[in-house]
Amino acid sequence: MRMQFRSIVCATDFSEHSNRTIPYGVAIAREFGAKLYLCHVIDLTALTIYGEFQIDPVGQQTRIRQEANEQLEKMLGPHRIQWEPLIAVGQPAAEITRLVDEKGIDLVVSATRGRSGLKRLILGSVTQRLMRTLSCPLLAVQGPEQGIIDPGTAGIRLKKILIGCDFSEDSVLALKYGLSLAQEFEAEVHLIHVMEPPVYHDLLKPSEQTQDIALTDVLKEKLERLVPGEARLWCSLQAEILRGRPYEELVAYAHVQDMDMIVLGVRGYGLVRSFLMGSTTDRVVRNAPCSVLTVSAQVHSPDERRT
């Protein structure tokens, strides 16, 4: 299952952090020969960030659109790639999702945080909302110094990929995307499953501890069986079973092993706990030392989205 990104959206609210999506979008577009869309959504509930007040709504929207279009052109600079500005008005996550469906987009690149303040704390970040609404994968990026951009060539540098797997439908799809990227860039694959140990693990009887060790072996074998035999011909695979809180273990592993990218499914098991405490993927995206690609089984194939 080789993935082809033929159309990419970079979302920016013109904050310094969100503008960091642009080098990623440019590099990926060049690598795959894709069309790049630079997307800005005018949030009318926050007009003060544009230095505007709600006196002449129609005139203000026209001025802001013109200024946004000029700013997007400046941001792209001298890069010679096929691109197009996308400017919309409304709630950012909802508008980006609509444009993705309308254009048949294959990948959205968004920053892990943009503008800050009380509104963001109340409503949640645009990136977290997009993870649950997009019909295509989402690449949540950090700064270029923490990313997959080669500072010398401005191209993609992807050598080590961590794929988290809890055997849910979304995580199996994440594995397919991770393997496709590993094949494209000849990267190492670290396939990780995290076991959440019992609270009173120290009180387990010796026989129960032996069973626990046996379960680890079974899970590792199950992980390895998910990887097609032919994939081992072109990638180095390392399957690991870790113990602890999934998001903490995945983030720590990414730090220690110097991962270039983490690939995760949006929805896993433990739905009630996710509602109460926030999902593993949410927490990894917020704390990861590298870019995180999130995918969902609700994703349609690129050809389906273009019809």
Beta strands, then each sheet from edge to edge (+ up, - down):
strand 1: 7-11
strand 2: 35-42
strand 3: 83-89
strand 4: 107-111
strand 5: 138-141
strand 6: 160-164
strand 7: 188-195
strand 8: 237-243
strand 9: 261-265
strand 10: 291-295
sheet 1: 3+ 2+ 1+ 4+ 5+ 10- 9- 6- 7- 8-
end
